[in-house]
Amino acid sequence: MAGTVARELKQQKPFSTPEQEILLGVLIAAARVIEPWARFLSTTTQLTTNQYNVLRILRGSHPAKLACSDIAERMIDRDPDITRLVDRLETRGLVKRTRSRQDRRVVEVSISDKGLALVRGLDAHVQRMPKALLGHLGVERLRQLGGLLEAVISDLGTFP
């Protein structure tokens, strides 16, 4: 990474391993890419990135309803408290909850018309964001990065 990670972190000593430096680089890159989107969502819609992700998931399943456990499985950034996220979205009228007809213990969540309208209003921004943040890499480097990310995600090691 030619010292970029060390410079960003103002690191004076060498990293213990190449994997340590790369992992920190991935974390820095992810944070830098997400930060403008998170700021945009917060200022324009008062949503967090995880709340938007829940709405996006529910729109994708619409008109079907999903249990909180199904939403949790589809989250990009796994939030352990899906119930709290859904509470906040329901308070704003963006989602609706109902008891499952098959199992009354299960609460199913669906996106409301207001939630659909909000997500639809963000679609143009969602389309522009990847190009604005990553377009400078060019087609070939994007292809390489995609291949590397594919390998990292599909062959992820384990940590005890």
C-alpha positions, 0 to 999 in steps of 0.5 A: 500500500506504499505507506498510505495506511501508515500516513493516514494513521500517522503510524511511525513503526512498521506494521506487524504483518502485511495482513494487518496493514491491508486490513487497516487499509480496507477499514479506512477505505470503507469508512471514507467511502461510507462517510459522505453517504452517511452525512447525506442521509443524516442531513437530508432524511435523518436516517442512519445508513443501517435504517436506510439499509432496512428500508432498502431490504424491505422495498426489495421484498415488497409486498412480502413482509419479513421477520426481523431475523430475515432482515438481519441476515440481509444487512450489509453492516450487521446490527445486533439490534434490528428491533430498535432500528425497526422501532425508530422506522415505525415511529416515523411511519416508514414501516409497519409491523404485524404478527405472523398468521402462521406463528404469532411469536414472529413479528413481520415488517413491511415498508409503508407507502411513506417509506417507499416514497422516501427510498424512491426519492433517494434512488437518483442519489444512490445511482450517482454515489458509486461513480462519484466515489469510485469512478476515478479508479477507471474500468480496469482498476475497478475490475481488479478491486471487484475481483479482490473483494470477491476473493476476500468475501467468499474466502474469508478466514476465521478468527476465534 
